[in-house]
Amino acid sequence: MSTLSRLTLPRLVARALLRRCPWCAGKKAWFRSWFRRYDRCRTCGLRWNRGQDGFELGAMTVAVVITGGSVMLFLSISIAVSYPDFQVVPMALIGAVIALVMPVLTYPFTQTLWSAFDLRVHPPTQEEFLPDTPVELLPVALTKAEEARAVKATDMWASPSGQGEKPS
């Protein structure tokens, strides 16, 4: 069984929620402290940003969704519980505090969650790991047919032939 077929999205997300490397499940693999991280996993050597420009935008999007969802949930529950006599100012202040505190509390989780999603959508290549990475942690090389199917499944510009031509 290849590494990719064992790494389902729920497994990757579970590892990410434990602040582990989604690929190898290395304990606290990317984090020195709550706000400081290593460039590579200390267990498997996978680069965190994988060499992509703007990679942190995905983690930021996860943080915005979690924070916005928390504020909306709080406001919805507050309005439902206190209807029709709800106090706008206390609800707005508490909502603002939630909006300021949630990104701080969820920072490492948003980083690892985004990495988990990205690893599932774009599996790593062997070049993204350190040369001394143990063989069992390296991704299994795909055959040409498997690679074409993976590209076709994840690339919105892929043609029906799987060659990746852009439509005219």
C-alpha positions in Angstrom: 0.0 0.0 0.0 1.5 3.3 -1.0 2.0 6.2 1.4 -0.4 8.4 -0.5 -3.3 5.8 -0.3 -2.8 5.5 3.5 -3.0 9.3 4.0 -6.6 10.1 3.8 -7.8 13.7 4.6 -9.3 12.7 8.0 -6.0 11.1 9.0 -4.0 14.2 7.8 -6.5 16.5 9.7 -6.3 14.4 12.9 -2.5 14.7 12.8 -2.7 18.5 12.1 -5.1 19.0 15.1 -2.5 17.4 17.3 0.1 19.9 16.0 2.0 17.1 14.3 3.4 16.9 10.8 0.5 15.7 8.7 2.9 13.6 6.5 4.9 11.7 9.1 3.0 12.5 12.4 6.3 13.7 14.0 5.5 15.3 17.4 5.6 19.1 17.3 7.6 18.7 14.1 7.3 22.3 12.8 7.0 24.3 16.0 9.7 25.6 18.3 7.2 27.5 20.4 3.6 28.6 19.9 4.5 31.3 17.4 7.9 30.1 16.0 8.3 27.3 13.6 11.0 25.4 11.9 11.4 25.6 8.1 11.3 21.8 7.9 9.8 18.9 9.8 12.3 17.7 12.4 11.2 14.1 11.7 10.8 13.7 7.9 12.5 16.8 6.7 9.5 18.0 4.6 9.6 21.8 4.0 6.7 23.6 5.6 5.9 26.0 2.7 7.0 23.5 0.0 8.6 26.3 -2.0 5.3 27.9 -3.1 4.8 31.7 -3.2 1.9 32.8 -1.0 1.7 29.5 0.8 0.8 31.3 4.1 -2.4 32.7 2.5 -4.0 29.3 2.8 -3.2 29.1 6.6 -4.5 32.7 6.9 -7.7 31.7 5.2 -8.2 28.8 7.6 -7.7 31.3 10.5 -10.2 33.7 9.0 -12.8 30.9 8.6 -12.3 29.6 12.2 -12.3 33.1 13.7 -15.3 34.3 11.6 -17.2 31.1 12.4 -16.5 31.5 16.1 -17.8 35.1 16.1 -20.9 34.2 14.1 -21.6 31.2 16.4 -21.3 33.4 19.5 -23.5 36.1 18.0 -26.1 33.6 16.8 -26.3 31.9 20.2 -26.4 35.3 22.0 -29.3 36.5 19.9 -31.2 33.3 20.2 -30.9 33.2 24.0 -31.6 36.8 24.7 -34.2 37.5 22.0 -36.1 40.0 22.0 -34.1 42.0 24.7 -30.5 41.5 23.6 -27.8 44.0 24.5 -25.8 45.1 21.4 -22.8 46.7 23.1 -21.8 43.7 25.3 -22.3 41.3 22.4 -20.2 43.5 20.1 -17.4 43.8 22.7 -17.4 40.0 23.4 -17.4 39.4 19.6 -14.5 41.7 19.2 -12.6 39.9 22.0 -13.3 36.6 20.3 -12.1 38.0 17.0 -8.8 39.1 18.6 -8.1 36.1 20.7 -9.1 33.2 18.3 -6.2 33.8 15.8 -3.7 33.7 18.7 -5.2 30.5 20.2 -5.4 28.7 16.8 -2.2 29.9 15.1 -0.3 26.6 15.1 -3.4 24.6 14.3 -4.3 26.7 11.2 -0.7 26.2 10.0 -0.8 22.4 10.3 -4.4 22.2 9.0 -3.5 24.1 5.8 -0.5 21.8 5.4 -2.7 18.8 5.8 -5.1 20.0 3.1 -2.2 20.9 0.8 -0.5 17.6 1.2 -3.7 15.8 0.3 -4.3 17.9 -2.8 -0.6 18.2 -3.8 1.3 15.2 -2.6 5.0 16.0 -2.0 7.8 14.9 -4.3 11.0 13.3 -3.0 12.9 16.5 -3.8 10.9 18.3 -1.0 12.5 16.1 1.7 16.0 16.2 3.1 18.5 13.7 1.6 18.8 11.8 4.8 15.1 11.2 5.2 14.2 7.6 6.1 13.0 5.7 3.0 9.7 4.7 4.7 8.7 8.4 5.1 9.4 9.3 1.4 6.5 9.3 -1.0 6.3 6.3 -3.3 7.0 7.3 -6.9 3.9 7.3 -9.0 3.7 5.5 -12.4 3.0 7.8 -15.4 -0.7 6.7 -15.4 -1.1 7.4 -11.7 0.5 10.7 -12.1 -1.7 11.6 -15.0 -4.8 10.7 -13.0 -3.6 12.7 -10.0 -3.0 15.8 -12.2 -6.3 15.4 -13.8 -8.1 15.1 -10.5 -6.5 18.2 -9.0 -5.8 20.4 -11.9 -8.8 22.5 -13.1 -7.2 23.1 -16.4 -6.5 19.4 -17.1 -8.0 18.2 -20.4 -10.0 15.0 -20.6 -6.9 13.3 -22.1 -5.0 14.0 -18.8 -2.3 15.9 -20.6 -3.0 19.2 -19.0 -3.6 21.4 -22.0 -5.5 24.6 -21.3 -8.8 25.0 -23.0 -8.9 27.6 -25.7 
